[in-house]
Amino acid sequence: MAKEPASLAAVVRKPQTSEPEQPKQRAPKQKTAPTKPAQEKDLGPDRRLSFACSARLYLDLQIHKAHTGMNHQDIIADALAEYLKKHAKERQG
């Protein structure tokens, strides 16, 4: 008895079609409408700027704080506001 060669179709067990098999392709991504930029939420007290300063300047701020009762961040905020007002006047006139 002679053995018959096994057919590949029986091993794979796929239905045979006359069309050649093509690789699956993804659908093109749809472009979304542009969204509005996110608005910043105000969830707490005003944020304070951080900065680096010398030890001597920090000590001077601490001494000023002891005399006035203002913390160093408020001292710097006031000084910055005065500086900006002064230079705004110079630019205008």
N, CA, C and O atoms as CSV, one atom per row, in Angstrom:
chain,resi,resn,atom,element,x,y,z
A,1,MET,N,N,0.814,-1.153,0.000
A,1,MET,CA,C,0.000,0.000,0.000
A,1,MET,C,C,0.880,1.247,0.000
A,1,MET,O,O,1.793,1.380,0.814
A,2,ALA,N,N,0.604,2.099,-0.872
A,2,ALA,CA,C,1.369,3.333,-0.998
A,2,ALA,C,C,0.614,4.466,-0.295
A,2,ALA,O,O,-0.599,4.619,-0.434
A,3,LYS,N,N,1.367,5.233,0.448
A,3,LYS,CA,C,0.747,6.372,1.127
A,3,LYS,C,C,0.570,7.529,0.151
A,3,LYS,O,O,1.414,7.786,-0.707
A,4,GLU,N,N,-0.546,8.209,0.314
A,4,GLU,CA,C,-0.778,9.382,-0.516
A,4,GLU,C,C,-0.280,10.615,0.257
A,4,GLU,O,O,-0.451,10.695,1.474
A,5,PRO,N,N,0.323,11.551,-0.435
A,5,PRO,CA,C,0.793,12.743,0.257
A,5,PRO,C,C,-0.389,13.550,0.808
A,5,PRO,O,O,-1.435,13.655,0.168
A,6,ALA,N,N,-0.208,14.101,1.975
A,6,ALA,CA,C,-1.268,14.891,2.597
A,6,ALA,C,C,-1.377,16.234,1.891
A,6,ALA,O,O,-0.373,16.839,1.515
A,7,SER,N,N,-2.581,16.675,1.722
A,7,SER,CA,C,-2.756,17.964,1.052
A,7,SER,C,C,-2.615,19.073,2.096
A,7,SER,O,O,-2.996,18.919,3.257
A,8,LEU,N,N,-2.084,20.134,1.664
A,8,LEU,CA,C,-1.887,21.259,2.564
A,8,LEU,C,C,-3.215,21.853,3.010
A,8,LEU,O,O,-3.311,22.343,4.135
A,9,ALA,N,N,-4.218,21.827,2.186
A,9,ALA,CA,C,-5.520,22.383,2.524
A,9,ALA,C,C,-6.116,21.652,3.718
A,9,ALA,O,O,-6.816,22.264,4.524
A,10,ALA,N,N,-5.862,20.402,3.843
A,10,ALA,CA,C,-6.394,19.642,4.967
A,10,ALA,C,C,-5.671,19.998,6.258
A,10,ALA,O,O,-6.270,19.968,7.333
A,11,VAL,N,N,-4.397,20.332,6.162
A,11,VAL,CA,C,-3.615,20.672,7.344
A,11,VAL,C,C,-4.013,22.063,7.853
A,11,VAL,O,O,-4.217,22.250,9.052
A,12,VAL,N,N,-4.122,23.009,6.967
A,12,VAL,CA,C,-4.423,24.367,7.343
A,12,VAL,C,C,-5.893,24.525,7.694
A,12,VAL,O,O,-6.243,25.317,8.569
A,13,ARG,N,N,-6.714,23.814,7.051
A,13,ARG,CA,C,-8.167,23.822,7.255
A,13,ARG,C,C,-8.777,25.200,7.033
A,13,ARG,O,O,-9.606,25.658,7.819
A,14,LYS,N,N,-8.361,25.845,5.969
A,14,LYS,CA,C,-8.959,27.105,5.570
A,14,LYS,C,C,-9.853,26.831,4.366
A,14,LYS,O,O,-9.554,25.982,3.526
A,15,PRO,N,N,-10.942,27.563,4.307
A,15,PRO,CA,C,-11.753,27.400,3.102
A,15,PRO,C,C,-11.002,27.992,1.915
A,15,PRO,O,O,-10.444,29.086,2.006
A,16,GLN,N,N,-10.991,27.285,0.836
A,16,GLN,CA,C,-10.272,27.743,-0.343
A,16,GLN,C,C,-11.126,28.744,-1.101
A,16,GLN,O,O,-12.310,28.519,-1.352
A,17,THR,N,N,-10.499,29.846,-1.455
A,17,THR,CA,C,-11.190,30.863,-2.234
A,17,THR,C,C,-10.393,31.119,-3.492
A,17,THR,O,O,-9.203,30.818,-3.573
A,18,SER,N,N,-11.069,31.676,-4.461
A,18,SER,CA,C,-10.380,31.943,-5.717
A,18,SER,C,C,-9.632,33.269,-5.668
A,18,SER,O,O,-8.750,33.515,-6.491
A,19,GLU,N,N,-9.984,34.140,-4.693
A,19,GLU,CA,C,-9.309,35.436,-4.582
A,19,GLU,C,C,-8.013,35.289,-3.788
A,19,GLU,O,O,-7.970,34.552,-2.803
A,20,PRO,N,N,-6.966,35.979,-4.207
A,20,PRO,CA,C,-5.730,35.918,-3.408
A,20,PRO,C,C,-5.938,36.659,-2.084
A,20,PRO,O,O,-6.644,37.665,-2.028
A,21,GLU,N,N,-5.326,36.156,-1.046
A,21,GLU,CA,C,-5.489,36.751,0.282
A,21,GLU,C,C,-4.631,38.008,0.388
A,21,GLU,O,O,-3.439,37.976,0.084
A,22,GLN,N,N,-5.244,39.129,0.826
A,22,GLN,CA,C,-4.525,40.386,0.979
A,22,GLN,C,C,-4.385,40.687,2.463
A,22,GLN,O,O,-5.251,40.332,3.263
A,23,PRO,N,N,-3.287,41.343,2.825
A,23,PRO,CA,C,-3.132,41.687,4.245
A,23,PRO,C,C,-4.197,42.706,4.664
A,23,PRO,O,O,-4.624,43.547,3.873
A,24,LYS,N,N,-4.609,42.606,5.927
A,24,LYS,CA,C,-5.618,43.526,6.437
A,24,LYS,C,C,-4.988,44.902,6.626
A,24,LYS,O,O,-3.835,45.020,7.042
A,25,GLN,N,N,-5.754,45.927,6.316
A,25,GLN,CA,C,-5.267,47.289,6.461
A,25,GLN,C,C,-6.152,48.029,7.448
A,25,GLN,O,O,-7.356,47.789,7.537
A,26,ARG,N,N,-5.530,48.928,8.182
A,26,ARG,CA,C,-6.289,49.747,9.115
A,26,ARG,C,C,-7.013,50.838,8.347
A,26,ARG,O,O,-6.551,51.305,7.306
A,27,ALA,N,N,-8.142,51.227,8.878
A,27,ALA,CA,C,-8.875,52.341,8.284
A,27,ALA,C,C,-8.125,53.636,8.587
A,27,ALA,O,O,-7.526,53.759,9.655
A,28,PRO,N,N,-8.145,54.586,7.685
A,28,PRO,CA,C,-7.441,55.846,7.971
A,28,PRO,C,C,-8.087,56.560,9.148
A,28,PRO,O,O,-9.301,56.508,9.341
A,29,LYS,N,N,-7.245,57.227,9.928
A,29,LYS,CA,C,-7.748,57.946,11.094
A,29,LYS,C,C,-8.535,59.159,10.630
A,29,LYS,O,O,-8.162,59.840,9.675
A,30,GLN,N,N,-9.624,59.410,11.327
A,30,GLN,CA,C,-10.432,60.567,10.994
A,30,GLN,C,C,-9.869,61.781,11.717
A,30,GLN,O,O,-9.470,61.702,12.879
A,31,LYS,N,N,-9.843,62.882,11.021
A,31,LYS,CA,C,-9.354,64.108,11.636
A,31,LYS,C,C,-10.447,64.681,12.517
A,31,LYS,O,O,-11.610,64.767,12.122
A,32,THR,N,N,-10.052,65.067,13.711
A,32,THR,CA,C,-11.026,65.639,14.631
A,32,THR,C,C,-11.020,67.147,14.481
A,32,THR,O,O,-10.035,67.736,14.036
A,33,ALA,N,N,-12.101,67.747,14.847
A,33,ALA,CA,C,-12.200,69.200,14.781
A,33,ALA,C,C,-11.268,69.812,15.818
A,33,ALA,O,O,-11.124,69.265,16.911
A,34,PRO,N,N,-10.633,70.935,15.497
A,34,PRO,CA,C,-9.745,71.554,16.492
A,34,PRO,C,C,-10.532,71.968,17.732
A,34,PRO,O,O,-11.643,72.489,17.640
A,35,THR,N,N,-9.942,71.729,18.862
A,35,THR,CA,C,-10.610,72.053,20.116
A,35,THR,C,C,-10.096,73.380,20.643
A,35,THR,O,O,-9.020,73.844,20.266
A,36,LYS,N,N,-10.870,73.969,21.506
A,36,LYS,CA,C,-10.457,75.221,22.131
A,36,LYS,C,C,-9.351,74.927,23.133
A,36,LYS,O,O,-9.357,73.868,23.761
A,37,PRO,N,N,-8.398,75.849,23.294
A,37,PRO,CA,C,-7.352,75.611,24.292
A,37,PRO,C,C,-7.958,75.527,25.687
A,37,PRO,O,O,-8.917,76.227,26.012
A,38,ALA,N,N,-7.389,74.674,26.480
A,38,ALA,CA,C,-7.898,74.477,27.838
A,38,ALA,C,C,-7.720,75.750,28.650
A,38,ALA,O,O,-6.678,76.403,28.583
A,39,GLN,N,N,-8.733,76.090,29.407
A,39,GLN,CA,C,-8.643,77.266,30.254
A,39,GLN,C,C,-8.097,76.861,31.602
A,39,GLN,O,O,-8.425,75.802,32.137
A,40,GLU,N,N,-7.260,77.721,32.136
A,40,GLU,CA,C,-6.649,77.428,33.421
A,40,GLU,C,C,-7.678,77.662,34.526
A,40,GLU,O,O,-8.345,78.697,34.555
A,41,LYS,N,N,-7.797,76.714,35.415
A,41,LYS,CA,C,-8.747,76.836,36.512
A,41,LYS,C,C,-8.071,77.486,37.711
A,41,LYS,O,O,-6.924,77.179,38.036
A,42,ASP,N,N,-8.783,78.371,38.350
A,42,ASP,CA,C,-8.269,79.030,39.535
A,42,ASP,C,C,-8.808,78.278,40.740
A,42,ASP,O,O,-9.961,78.468,41.128
A,43,LEU,N,N,-7.989,77.434,41.328
A,43,LEU,CA,C,-8.452,76.557,42.397
A,43,LEU,C,C,-7.920,76.906,43.772
A,43,LEU,O,O,-8.141,76.152,44.720
A,44,GLY,N,N,-7.252,77.982,43.906
A,44,GLY,CA,C,-6.713,78.269,45.225
A,44,GLY,C,C,-6.166,79.667,45.318
A,44,GLY,O,O,-6.454,80.518,44.476
A,45,PRO,N,N,-5.376,79.905,46.345
A,45,PRO,CA,C,-4.799,81.239,46.510
A,45,PRO,C,C,-3.825,81.544,45.379
A,45,PRO,O,O,-3.389,80.649,44.655
A,46,ASP,N,N,-3.493,82.821,45.242
A,46,ASP,CA,C,-2.560,83.228,44.199
A,46,ASP,C,C,-1.255,82.462,44.330
A,46,ASP,O,O,-0.753,82.233,45.431
A,47,ARG,N,N,-0.728,82.078,43.202
A,47,ARG,CA,C,0.564,81.392,43.214
A,47,ARG,C,C,1.670,82.420,43.369
A,47,ARG,O,O,1.559,83.554,42.903
A,48,ARG,N,N,2.717,82.011,44.019
A,48,ARG,CA,C,3.836,82.914,44.243
A,48,ARG,C,C,5.020,82.464,43.406
A,48,ARG,O,O,5.231,81.276,43.166
A,49,LEU,N,N,5.779,83.450,42.974
A,49,LEU,CA,C,6.976,83.141,42.214
A,49,LEU,C,C,8.072,82.657,43.139
A,49,LEU,O,O,8.203,83.136,44.266
A,50,SER,N,N,8.840,81.730,42.674
A,50,SER,CA,C,10.005,81.307,43.443
A,50,SER,C,C,11.245,81.880,42.756
A,50,SER,O,O,11.260,82.068,41.539
A,51,PHE,N,N,12.246,82.146,43.518
A,51,PHE,CA,C,13.460,82.712,42.953
A,51,PHE,C,C,14.645,82.293,43.807
A,51,PHE,O,O,14.499,81.854,44.948
A,52,ALA,N,N,15.805,82.442,43.224
A,52,ALA,CA,C,17.042,82.136,43.943
A,52,ALA,C,C,17.711,83.460,44.312
A,52,ALA,O,O,17.780,84.379,43.497
A,53,CYS,N,N,18.189,83.544,45.521
A,53,CYS,CA,C,18.877,84.764,45.944
A,53,CYS,C,C,20.059,84.380,46.829
A,53,CYS,O,O,20.200,83.246,47.286
A,54,SER,N,N,20.878,85.366,47.039
A,54,SER,CA,C,22.060,85.119,47.871
A,54,SER,C,C,21.635,85.009,49.338
A,54,SER,O,O,20.538,85.417,49.718
A,55,ALA,N,N,22.513,84.459,50.130
A,55,ALA,CA,C,22.226,84.320,51.564
A,55,ALA,C,C,22.084,85.683,52.213
A,55,ALA,O,O,21.248,85.865,53.099
A,56,ARG,N,N,22.889,86.643,51.783
A,56,ARG,CA,C,22.820,87.996,52.360
A,56,ARG,C,C,21.472,88.658,52.054
A,56,ARG,O,O,20.873,89.274,52.935
A,57,LEU,N,N,20.997,88.535,50.822
A,57,LEU,CA,C,19.711,89.116,50.455
A,57,LEU,C,C,18.578,88.457,51.242
A,57,LEU,O,O,17.654,89.134,51.691
A,58,TYR,N,N,18.652,87.162,51.403
A,58,TYR,CA,C,17.616,86.462,52.162
A,58,TYR,C,C,17.630,86.920,53.628
A,58,TYR,O,O,16.576,87.105,54.234
A,59,LEU,N,N,18.807,87.095,54.177
A,59,LEU,CA,C,18.921,87.580,55.557
A,59,LEU,C,C,18.332,88.993,55.685
A,59,LEU,O,O,17.632,89.294,56.652
A,60,ASP,N,N,18.623,89.858,54.697
A,60,ASP,CA,C,18.038,91.204,54.700
A,60,ASP,C,C,16.516,91.147,54.627
A,60,ASP,O,O,15.831,91.929,55.287
A,61,LEU,N,N,15.992,90.234,53.835
A,61,LEU,CA,C,14.537,90.079,53.753
A,61,LEU,C,C,13.953,89.606,55.082
A,61,LEU,O,O,12.885,90.058,55.495
A,62,GLN,N,N,14.655,88.702,55.743
A,62,GLN,CA,C,14.179,88.213,57.039
A,62,GLN,C,C,14.203,89.324,58.092
A,62,GLN,O,O,13.303,89.402,58.928
A,63,ILE,N,N,15.221,90.176,58.055
A,63,ILE,CA,C,15.293,91.304,58.985
A,63,ILE,C,C,14.143,92.270,58.707
A,63,ILE,O,O,13.490,92.750,59.633
A,64,HIS,N,N,13.901,92.550,57.425
A,64,HIS,CA,C,12.804,93.433,57.052
A,64,HIS,C,C,11.459,92.838,57.476
A,64,HIS,O,O,10.560,93.559,57.907
A,65,LYS,N,N,11.335,91.527,57.350
A,65,LYS,CA,C,10.122,90.836,57.781
A,65,LYS,C,C,9.913,91.018,59.286
A,65,LYS,O,O,8.787,91.230,59.737
A,66,ALA,N,N,10.989,90.936,60.055
A,66,ALA,CA,C,10.880,91.102,61.508
A,66,ALA,C,C,10.428,92.513,61.874
A,66,ALA,O,O,9.697,92.694,62.847
A,67,HIS,N,N,10.856,93.513,61.104
A,67,HIS,CA,C,10.489,94.896,61.396
A,67,HIS,C,C,9.079,95.241,60.928
A,67,HIS,O,O,8.373,95.993,61.599
A,68,THR,N,N,8.663,94.696,59.781
A,68,THR,CA,C,7.380,95.095,59.190
A,68,THR,C,C,6.270,94.086,59.412
A,68,THR,O,O,5.093,94.445,59.367
A,69,GLY,N,N,6.618,92.837,59.649
A,69,GLY,CA,C,5.604,91.794,59.792
A,69,GLY,C,C,5.151,91.202,58.463
A,69,GLY,O,O,4.290,90.322,58.442
A,70,MET,N,N,5.721,91.673,57.351
A,70,MET,CA,C,5.380,91.130,56.026
A,70,MET,C,C,6.339,89.990,55.697
A,70,MET,O,O,7.525,90.050,56.024
A,71,ASN,N,N,5.815,88.953,55.047
A,71,ASN,CA,C,6.738,87.886,54.654
A,71,ASN,C,C,7.519,88.300,53.411
A,71,ASN,O,O,7.151,89.255,52.728
A,72,HIS,N,N,8.582,87.589,53.126
A,72,HIS,CA,C,9.501,88.011,52.066
A,72,HIS,C,C,8.846,87.976,50.686
A,72,HIS,O,O,9.239,88.730,49.796
A,73,GLN,N,N,7.857,87.112,50.501
A,73,GLN,CA,C,7.204,87.055,49.199
A,73,GLN,C,C,6.388,88.321,48.942
A,73,GLN,O,O,6.372,88.837,47.824
A,74,ASP,N,N,5.708,88.822,49.981
A,74,ASP,CA,C,4.949,90.066,49.829
A,74,ASP,C,C,5.868,91.259,49.644
A,74,ASP,O,O,5.550,92.178,48.890
A,75,ILE,N,N,7.004,91.252,50.327
A,75,ILE,CA,C,7.975,92.336,50.175
A,75,ILE,C,C,8.446,92.414,48.727
A,75,ILE,O,O,8.509,93.493,48.138
A,76,ILE,N,N,8.772,91.266,48.171
A,76,ILE,CA,C,9.268,91.223,46.795
A,76,ILE,C,C,8.158,91.572,45.810
A,76,ILE,O,O,8.413,92.255,44.818
A,77,ALA,N,N,6.930,91.118,46.065
A,77,ALA,CA,C,5.811,91.448,45.180
A,77,ALA,C,C,5.566,92.953,45.157
A,77,ALA,O,O,5.326,93.523,44.093
A,78,ASP,N,N,5.623,93.598,46.309
A,78,ASP,CA,C,5.443,95.051,46.369
A,78,ASP,C,C,6.573,95.784,45.642
A,78,ASP,O,O,6.334,96.742,44.907
A,79,ALA,N,N,7.793,95.323,45.859
A,79,ALA,CA,C,8.943,95.960,45.204
A,79,ALA,C,C,8.850,95.790,43.691
A,79,ALA,O,O,9.184,96.708,42.943
A,80,LEU,N,N,8.405,94.635,43.241
A,80,LEU,CA,C,8.271,94.393,41.812
A,80,LEU,C,C,7.176,95.281,41.217
A,80,LEU,O,O,7.348,95.828,40.127
A,81,ALA,N,N,6.065,95.427,41.917
A,81,ALA,CA,C,4.981,96.293,41.431
A,81,ALA,C,C,5.458,97.734,41.312
A,81,ALA,O,O,5.153,98.398,40.322
A,82,GLU,N,N,6.197,98.230,42.294
A,82,GLU,CA,C,6.727,99.596,42.240
A,82,GLU,C,C,7.705,99.761,41.079
A,82,GLU,O,O,7.686,100.773,40.378
A,83,TYR,N,N,8.554,98.761,40.886
A,83,TYR,CA,C,9.537,98.797,39.805
A,83,TYR,C,C,8.834,98.863,38.447
A,83,TYR,O,O,9.214,99.649,37.580
A,84,LEU,N,N,7.805,98.028,38.274
A,84,LEU,CA,C,7.099,98.001,36.995
A,84,LEU,C,C,6.351,99.309,36.740
A,84,LEU,O,O,6.317,99.789,35.607
A,85,LYS,N,N,5.753,99.887,37.779
A,85,LYS,CA,C,5.065,101.180,37.622
A,85,LYS,C,C,6.059,102.272,37.220
A,85,LYS,O,O,5.775,103.084,36.340
A,86,LYS,N,N,7.212,102.285,37.864
A,86,LYS,CA,C,8.230,103.296,37.585
A,86,LYS,C,C,8.675,103.217,36.132
A,86,LYS,O,O,8.754,104.237,35.447
A,87,HIS,N,N,8.965,102.009,35.661
A,87,HIS,CA,C,9.462,101.856,34.297
A,87,HIS,C,C,8.354,102.005,33.269
A,87,HIS,O,O,8.635,102.342,32.119
A,88,ALA,N,N,7.117,101.767,33.641
A,88,ALA,CA,C,6.011,102.003,32.717
A,88,ALA,C,C,5.847,103.498,32.478
A,88,ALA,O,O,5.563,103.921,31.358
A,89,LYS,N,N,6.025,104.305,33.534
A,89,LYS,CA,C,5.949,105.759,33.385
A,89,LYS,C,C,7.084,106.276,32.503
A,89,LYS,O,O,6.882,107.179,31.692
A,90,GLU,N,N,8.274,105.702,32.664
A,90,GLU,CA,C,9.425,106.128,31.859
A,90,GLU,C,C,9.205,105.818,30.388
A,90,GLU,O,O,9.604,106.604,29.529
A,91,ARG,N,N,8.589,104.704,30.086
A,91,ARG,CA,C,8.351,104.318,28.704
A,91,ARG,C,C,7.287,105.208,28.056
A,91,ARG,O,O,7.372,105.524,26.869
A,92,GLN,N,N,6.293,105.605,28.839
A,92,GLN,CA,C,5.201,106.419,28.281
A,92,GLN,C,C,5.628,107.867,28.063
A,92,GLN,O,O,5.207,108.493,27.090
A,93,GLY,N,N,6.430,108.389,28.927
A,93,GLY,CA,C,6.730,109.807,28.818
A,93,GLY,C,C,8.102,110.143,29.052
A,93,GLY,O,O,8.470,111.316,28.986
